[in-house]
Amino acid sequence: MSRGKPEYIVDREPMLPPTHPGALLREEVLPALELSVSEAAQKLGIARQTLHRILAESASVSPEMALRLGKFCGNGPDLWLNMQTAHDLWKAKQKMAKIIAAIPSPKVKKAA
């Protein structure tokens, strides 16, 4: 436990999805670098349309794209891939909530 600050345990899923990596690129990275979509796509070695789909959050960041973005931004691929995974998992949980709730969990036997 940290000194002076209480700890809080989150016991429910967040109401809003985790940020899509395209939103971070669109809202923070490209404006900070003062780059257009075309310029950024050229530097990343991808089609402008591919970058547009990521920025519009209609396409996912693949491991290959995470490698490109990590090199381009200087922060490595993990951030980009972890953001995409968190976003996708949240959406899947929302979509499949009733199905998952109906699946039984195994009962673990206690050791004698």
Backbone as a printed PyTorch tensor [residue, N CA C, xyz], in Angstrom:
tensor([[[  0.8480,  -1.1730,   0.0000],
         [  0.0000,   0.0000,   0.0000],
         [  0.8920,   1.2340,   0.0000]],

        [[  0.5090,   2.2410,  -0.8290],
         [  1.3180,   3.4420,  -0.9120],
         [  1.0570,   4.3410,   0.2860]],

        [[  2.0430,   5.1270,   0.6380],
         [  1.9390,   5.9940,   1.8200],
         [  1.0670,   7.2070,   1.5240]],

        [[  0.1320,   7.4680,   2.4360],
         [ -0.6390,   8.6790,   2.3650],
         [ -1.7800,   8.6940,   1.3590]],

        [[ -1.7560,   7.8340,   0.3810],
         [ -2.7970,   7.8310,  -0.6340],
         [ -3.5670,   6.5220,  -0.5500]],

        [[ -4.8850,   6.6120,  -0.4850],
         [ -5.6670,   5.3740,  -0.4310],
         [ -5.6250,   4.6540,  -1.7820]],

        [[ -5.7580,   3.3420,  -1.7420],
         [ -5.8220,   2.5450,  -2.9560],
         [ -7.2720,   2.1820,  -3.2220]],

        [[ -7.6380,   2.1870,  -4.4800],
         [ -8.9950,   1.8400,  -4.8680],
         [ -8.9510,   0.6680,  -5.8240]],

        [[ -9.8370,  -0.2780,  -5.6120],
         [ -9.9310,  -1.4410,  -6.4870],
         [-11.1230,  -1.2430,  -7.4140]],

        [[-10.8780,  -1.3610,  -8.7020],
         [-11.9470,  -1.2380,  -9.6880],
         [-12.5740,  -2.6110,  -9.8360]],

        [[-13.8780,  -2.6920,  -9.5570],
         [-14.5330,  -3.9950,  -9.6010],
         [-15.5530,  -4.1110, -10.7310]],

        [[-15.4840,  -3.1990, -11.6890],
         [-16.3820,  -3.3040, -12.8320],
         [-15.6750,  -2.7850, -14.0760]],

        [[-16.2140,  -3.1910, -15.2180],
         [-15.6350,  -2.7660, -16.4840],
         [-15.8840,  -1.2730, -16.7070]],

        [[-14.9540,  -0.5890, -17.3460],
         [-15.1920,   0.8140, -17.6620],
         [-16.3650,   0.9650, -18.6310]],

        [[-17.0750,   2.0690, -18.5290],
         [-18.2300,   2.3250, -19.3890],
         [-17.8070,   2.6540, -20.8210]],

        [[-16.6730,   3.3110, -20.9660],
         [-16.1990,   3.7110, -22.2910],
         [-15.0620,   2.8120, -22.7340]],

        [[-14.9530,   2.5870, -24.0380],
         [-13.8650,   1.7340, -24.5230],
         [-12.5080,   2.4080, -24.3560]],

        [[-11.4610,   1.6070, -24.2070],
         [-10.1100,   2.1780, -24.2220],
         [ -9.8760,   2.8920, -25.5540]],

        [[ -9.0150,   3.8540, -25.5390],
         [ -8.7330,   4.6570, -26.7310],
         [ -8.1620,   3.8030, -27.8460]],

        [[ -8.7210,   3.9780, -29.0410],
         [ -8.1840,   3.3230, -30.2420],
         [ -6.8700,   4.0280, -30.5830]],

        [[ -5.8440,   3.2910, -30.9990],
         [ -4.5690,   3.9420, -31.3150],
         [ -4.6870,   4.9830, -32.4200]],

        [[ -5.6570,   4.8170, -33.3100],
         [ -5.8640,   5.8150, -34.3670],
         [ -6.2480,   7.1660, -33.8030]],

        [[ -6.9850,   7.1780, -32.6970],
         [ -7.3700,   8.4460, -32.0730],
         [ -6.1400,   9.1660, -31.5280]],

        [[ -5.2170,   8.4230, -30.9390],
         [ -3.9830,   9.0220, -30.4290],
         [ -3.1680,   9.6170, -31.5760]],

        [[ -3.0740,   8.8750, -32.6580],
         [ -2.3580,   9.3880, -33.8320],
         [ -3.0280,  10.6390, -34.3760]],

        [[ -4.3360,  10.6000, -34.5150],
         [ -5.1140,  11.6920, -35.1090],
         [ -5.1020,  12.9460, -34.2310]],

        [[ -5.2870,  12.7560, -32.9210],
         [ -5.4630,  13.8930, -32.0240],
         [ -4.1560,  14.4490, -31.4580]],

        [[ -3.1490,  13.6060, -31.3080],
         [ -1.9280,  14.0350, -30.6190],
         [ -0.6680,  13.9750, -31.4900]],

        [[ -0.4280,  12.8070, -32.0920],
         [  0.8640,  12.5900, -32.7500],
         [  1.0270,  13.4240, -34.0170]],

        [[  0.1080,  13.2750, -34.9640],
         [  0.2640,  14.0080, -36.2220],
         [  0.2450,  15.5240, -36.0230]],

        [[ -0.6730,  16.0730, -35.1970],
         [ -0.6040,  17.5220, -34.9740],
         [  0.7110,  17.9700, -34.3160]],

        [[  1.2160,  17.1870, -33.3660],
         [  2.4700,  17.5490, -32.6940],
         [  3.6450,  17.5510, -33.6690]],

        [[  3.5980,  16.6180, -34.6240],
         [  4.6700,  16.5260, -35.6130],
         [  4.4350,  17.4400, -36.8110]],

        [[  3.2650,  18.0950, -36.8220],
         [  2.8730,  18.9750, -37.9280],
         [  2.9750,  18.2650, -39.2710]],

        [[  2.4140,  17.0460, -39.3100],
         [  2.4320,  16.2490, -40.5290],
         [  1.0180,  16.0390, -41.0450]],

        [[  0.8780,  16.0620, -42.3540],
         [ -0.3950,  15.6950, -42.9690],
         [ -0.4780,  14.1710, -43.0050]],

        [[ -1.6500,  13.6680, -43.2900],
         [ -1.8310,  12.2190, -43.4130],
         [ -0.9450,  11.6870, -44.5330]],

        [[ -0.8970,  12.3970, -45.6370],
         [ -0.0730,  11.9500, -46.7730],
         [  1.4000,  11.8950, -46.4030]],

        [[  1.8810,  12.9190, -45.7000],
         [  3.2880,  12.9460, -45.2980],
         [  3.6010,  11.8160, -44.3200]],

        [[  2.7190,  11.6100, -43.3510],
         [  2.9350,  10.5450, -42.3660],
         [  2.9060,   9.1790, -43.0410]],

        [[  1.9530,   8.9750, -43.9330],
         [  1.8600,   7.6910, -44.6400],
         [  3.1250,   7.4190, -45.4440]],

        [[  3.6380,   8.4490, -46.0840],
         [  4.8730,   8.2850, -46.8620],
         [  6.0290,   7.8920, -45.9490]],

        [[  6.1610,   8.5610, -44.8210],
         [  7.2480,   8.2500, -43.8850],
         [  7.0980,   6.8400, -43.2980]],

        [[  5.8450,   6.3920, -43.1040],
         [  5.5920,   5.0480, -42.5810],
         [  5.7390,   3.9710, -43.6510]],

        [[  5.7590,   4.3730, -44.9170],
         [  5.8640,   3.4110, -46.0120],
         [  4.5660,   2.6560, -46.2600]],

        [[  3.4340,   3.3480, -46.0550],
         [  2.1260,   2.7290, -46.2550],
         [  1.2650,   3.6230, -47.1470]],

        [[  0.1680,   3.0700, -47.6230],
         [ -0.7640,   3.8400, -48.4400],
         [ -1.5050,   4.8580, -47.5680]],

        [[ -1.7900,   6.0020, -48.1410],
         [ -2.5280,   7.0450, -47.4340],
         [ -3.8800,   6.5260, -46.9520]],

        [[ -4.5250,   5.6990, -47.7760],
         [ -5.8270,   5.1420, -47.4100],
         [ -5.7250,   4.2450, -46.1730]],

        [[ -4.6380,   3.5080, -46.0690],
         [ -4.4260,   2.6420, -44.9050],
         [ -4.3500,   3.4840, -43.6390]],

        [[ -3.5950,   4.5630, -43.6820],
         [ -3.4810,   5.4360, -42.5160],
         [ -4.8160,   6.1100, -42.2190]],

        [[ -5.5340,   6.5240, -43.2560],
         [ -6.8600,   7.1270, -43.0520],
         [ -7.7940,   6.1690, -42.3160]],

        [[ -7.7680,   4.8860, -42.6650],
         [ -8.6450,   3.9090, -42.0110],
         [ -8.2810,   3.7510, -40.5330]],

        [[ -7.0060,   3.7690, -40.2280],
         [ -6.5790,   3.6800, -38.8220],
         [ -7.0080,   4.9460, -38.0780]],

        [[ -6.7990,   6.1100, -38.6740],
         [ -7.1690,   7.3680, -38.0340],
         [ -8.6750,   7.4730, -37.8220]],

        [[ -9.4490,   6.8780, -38.7400],
         [-10.9100,   6.8770, -38.6150],
         [-11.3940,   5.7820, -37.6740]],

        [[-10.4630,   4.9930, -37.1560],
         [-10.7460,   3.8960, -36.2270],
         [-11.5850,   2.7900, -36.8690]],

        [[-11.5060,   2.6850, -38.1970],
         [-12.2100,   1.6150, -38.8830],
         [-11.2720,   0.4620, -39.2310]],

        [[ -9.9860,   0.6400, -38.9700],
         [ -9.0040,  -0.4240, -39.1700],
         [ -8.1730,  -0.5530, -37.8960]],

        [[ -7.7450,  -1.7660, -37.6320],
         [ -6.9280,  -2.0540, -36.4510],
         [ -5.4510,  -1.8580, -36.7510]],

        [[ -4.6960,  -1.6510, -35.6860],
         [ -3.2380,  -1.6010, -35.7960],
         [ -2.7320,  -3.0350, -35.6670]],

        [[ -2.1500,  -3.5350, -36.7360],
         [ -1.5930,  -4.8890, -36.7590],
         [ -0.2150,  -4.8820, -36.0970]],

        [[  0.3270,  -6.0630, -35.7980],
         [  1.6970,  -6.0910, -35.2640],
         [  2.6970,  -5.4060, -36.1930]],

        [[  2.5300,  -5.5920, -37.4970],
         [  3.4320,  -4.9510, -38.4550],
         [  3.3040,  -3.4320, -38.4050]],

        [[  2.0550,  -2.9510, -38.3130],
         [  1.8380,  -1.5030, -38.2290],
         [  2.3630,  -0.9710, -36.9000]],

        [[  2.2200,  -1.7460, -35.8280],
         [  2.7450,  -1.3350, -34.5250],
         [  4.2610,  -1.1520, -34.5910]],

        [[  4.9370,  -2.0280, -35.3260],
         [  6.3820,  -1.8850, -35.5020],
         [  6.7080,  -0.5870, -36.2300]],

        [[  5.9450,  -0.2840, -37.2690],
         [  6.1640,   0.9550, -38.0280],
         [  5.9150,   2.1810, -37.1390]],

        [[  4.7910,   2.1810, -36.4360],
         [  4.4360,   3.3180, -35.5850],
         [  5.4260,   3.4870, -34.4400]],

        [[  5.8680,   2.3690, -33.8680],
         [  6.8400,   2.4260, -32.7790],
         [  8.1520,   3.0380, -33.2020]],

        [[  8.5890,   2.7080, -34.3930],
         [  9.8270,   3.2880, -34.9330],
         [  9.6210,   4.7600, -35.2620]],

        [[  8.4870,   5.0600, -35.9060],
         [  8.1620,   6.4190, -36.3290],
         [  8.0500,   7.3710, -35.1340]],

        [[  7.4120,   6.9140, -34.0730],
         [  7.1810,   7.7560, -32.8870],
         [  8.2990,   7.6440, -31.8590]],

        [[  9.1460,   6.6260, -32.0080],
         [ 10.2570,   6.4550, -31.0890],
         [  9.8930,   5.8250, -29.7550]],

        [[  8.7010,   5.1980, -29.6860],
         [  8.2770,   4.6130, -28.4060],
         [  8.0970,   3.0980, -28.4790]],

        [[  8.4890,   2.4800, -29.5630],
         [  8.3990,   1.0360, -29.6920],
         [  6.9940,   0.5650, -30.0300]],

        [[  6.8600,  -0.6910, -30.4170],
         [  5.5830,  -1.2190, -30.8760],
         [  4.6030,  -1.5960, -29.7700]],

        [[  5.0860,  -1.8290, -28.5580],
         [  4.2090,  -2.3480, -27.5040],
         [  3.0360,  -1.4310, -27.1910]],

        [[  3.2820,  -0.1440, -27.0880],
         [  2.2050,   0.8010, -26.7870],
         [  1.0720,   0.6700, -27.7990]],

        [[  1.4140,   0.6610, -29.0780],
         [  0.4140,   0.6470, -30.1440],
         [ -0.3620,  -0.6600, -30.1600]],

        [[  0.3470,  -1.7530, -29.9970],
         [ -0.3120,  -3.0590, -30.0020],
         [ -1.1510,  -3.2690, -28.7430]],

        [[ -0.6590,  -2.8260, -27.6020],
         [ -1.4240,  -2.9480, -26.3570],
         [ -2.6850,  -2.0910, -26.3920]],

        [[ -2.5870,  -0.9010, -26.9610],
         [ -3.7850,  -0.0500, -27.1010],
         [ -4.8340,  -0.7370, -27.9660]],

        [[ -4.3850,  -1.3220, -29.0800],
         [ -5.3340,  -1.9800, -29.9840],
         [ -5.9560,  -3.1940, -29.3140]],

        [[ -5.1500,  -3.9720, -28.6150],
         [ -5.6600,  -5.1620, -27.9280],
         [ -6.6950,  -4.7770, -26.8670]],

        [[ -6.4000,  -3.7550, -26.0680],
         [ -7.3340,  -3.3160, -25.0320],
         [ -8.6440,  -2.8410, -25.6540]],

        [[ -8.5560,  -2.1100, -26.7440],
         [ -9.7460,  -1.6100, -27.4390],
         [-10.5710,  -2.7730, -27.9980]],

        [[ -9.9120,  -3.6950, -28.6660],
         [-10.6110,  -4.8390, -29.2690],
         [-11.2390,  -5.7330, -28.2060]],

        [[-10.5190,  -5.9860, -27.1210],
         [-11.0390,  -6.8400, -26.0570],
         [-12.2680,  -6.2220, -25.4060]],

        [[-12.2440,  -4.9220, -25.1640],
         [-13.3920,  -4.2380, -24.5770],
         [-14.6140,  -4.3810, -25.4850]],

        [[-14.4020,  -4.1520, -26.7860],
         [-15.5260,  -4.2650, -27.7320],
         [-16.0700,  -5.6910, -27.7740]],

        [[-15.1830,  -6.6840, -27.7580],
         [-15.6150,  -8.0840, -27.7780],
         [-16.3920,  -8.4320, -26.5120]],

        [[-15.9350,  -7.9340, -25.3610],
         [-16.6500,  -8.1950, -24.1040],
         [-18.0550,  -7.6230, -24.1540]],

        [[-18.2060,  -6.4390, -24.7120],
         [-19.5340,  -5.8310, -24.8160],
         [-20.4300,  -6.6510, -25.7400]],

        [[-19.8770,  -7.0530, -26.8570],
         [-20.6440,  -7.7980, -27.8650],
         [-21.0420,  -9.1860, -27.3630]],

        [[-20.1680,  -9.8270, -26.6060],
         [-20.3680, -11.2160, -26.2110],
         [-20.7930, -11.3910, -24.7570]],

        [[-21.1600, -10.3390, -24.0770],
         [-21.4340, -10.4000, -22.6340],
         [-22.4110, -11.5100, -22.2610]],

        [[-23.5320, -11.6170, -22.9590],
         [-24.5300, -12.6350, -22.6260],
         [-24.0150, -14.0430, -22.9200]],

        [[-23.2970, -14.1940, -23.9980],
         [-22.7520, -15.5050, -24.3670],
         [-21.7340, -15.9550, -23.3200]],

        [[-20.8490, -15.0560, -22.9320],
         [-19.8040, -15.3830, -21.9490],
         [-20.4250, -15.6820, -20.5900]],

        [[-21.4400, -14.9170, -20.2190],
         [-22.0980, -15.1390, -18.9250],
         [-22.7340, -16.5190, -18.8380]],

        [[-23.1440, -17.0750, -19.9690],
         [-23.8100, -18.3780, -19.9850],
         [-22.8280, -19.5490, -19.9510]],

        [[-21.5450, -19.2870, -20.1180],
         [-20.5420, -20.3550, -20.1070],
         [-20.1510, -20.6380, -18.6600]],

        [[-20.2870, -21.8950, -18.2160],
         [-19.9430, -22.2060, -16.8260],
         [-18.4330, -22.2340, -16.6210]],

        [[-18.0230, -21.8640, -15.4330],
         [-16.6210, -21.9660, -15.0420],
         [-16.4280, -23.2900, -14.3160]],

        [[-15.2710, -23.9450, -14.5130],
         [-15.0590, -25.2230, -13.8130],
         [-14.9110, -24.9960, -12.3150]],

        [[-15.3530, -25.9730, -11.5680],
         [-15.2080, -25.9310, -10.1140],
         [-13.8870, -26.6100,  -9.7650]],

        [[-13.0700, -25.9300,  -8.9780],
         [-11.7710, -26.4520,  -8.6000],
         [-11.9430, -27.2510,  -7.2910]],

        [[-11.4360, -28.4910,  -7.3120],
         [-11.5090, -29.3150,  -6.1170],
         [-10.3960, -28.9120,  -5.1520]],

        [[-10.7510, -28.8610,  -3.8810],
         [ -9.7710, -28.5300,  -2.8520],
         [ -8.9070, -29.7530,  -2.5420]],

        [[ -7.6360, -29.4840,  -2.3150],
         [ -6.6990, -30.5590,  -1.9790],
         [ -7.0180, -31.0810,  -0.5790]],

        [[ -6.8770, -32.3900,  -0.4220],
         [ -7.1940, -33.0120,   0.8780],
         [ -6.1020, -32.8100,   1.8700]]])
